[in-house]
Amino acid sequence: MEELEYTQKLKKLEEVYLSDKKALHIEFALSNAKFKKGDIIIEDSKGIILIDKITTYIGFGLPEPVYHGLLLKKDLTPKKNGEREAIYGNRCVELIKSA
């Protein structure tokens, strides 16, 4: 085996590893999502949102879901400016209305 062949194989292994690792992070975070698209949730510091997209985030700990959506007023109608917000994780989040 030549050095070039070794380097190519190692690079391919690293690419597969990183891809599989990313897929595992996404699977874990989404399997722990407590809410779904269409739900209305509240978090004290962020406000009330209508979830229209769920992504994932990995920081210093385990991967967690990120809920994205339109900010709502207290009467659960969208704000006029169409402002959006993201709520990270399930901590300190409450369900107001299920889809």
Helices and strands as residue ranges (DSSP letters): H 3-31, E 40-43, E 47-57, E 64-72, E 84-88, E 93-97
